[in-house]
């Protein structure tokens, strides 16, 4: 978030490496800021969504992540995007070796998609969320950042729609 005294009415957003920067007028209230952040993240996701990888690219990326962070031990039978996961970012069925990522991840920064994919790959090796599971994810340097990003998106989704009155 960057506030500017020179900026009067416009709000814009852009990617700077693996960060998203939202530029707003300095006079904007905290409530307006939160609303605009949600709107701009949605717009960027839609724009980025045009460059989203398909299932084949996800499968390739899963193999790369497994090799780099899990010693190549996680070998999914299939990795694909799905549209029926609106309350989860991803899921894994270890018995079948299948990984599914929510379509809501499309357009998010690559490090976030990589984190969710790695999270599901780790479930192929460790089914629960115990210490061994988190130890596997500790190898990924952007775990905390990706988790924070996803928490922010989830919080923004709970904000009232811009056409709804605020409490």
Number of C-alpha atoms within 10 A of each C-alpha: 11 10 15 13 9 9 13 12 10 8 16 14 19 13 11 8 8 11 11 18 17 19 20 24 18 15 14 15 10 9 11 13 20 14 16 21 24 22 18 19 20 17 15 18 19 15 12 14 16 10 11 18 14 12 16 12 13 22 20 12 18 24 19 15 20 20 14 12 19 20 10 13 14 23 17 20 11 16 24 17 19 16 10 12 15 11 9 10 17 22 19 22 14 19 8 11 16 18 25 23 25 20 18 19 19 21 22 22 19 13 17 22 22 19 21 22 26 25 21 27 31 26 21 22 16 17 16 12 12 9 9 14 16 15 12 18 19 13 12 18 12 15 20 13 14 19 14 13 18 18 12 13 16 13 12 19 13 9 14 12 13 12 6 8 7 9 4
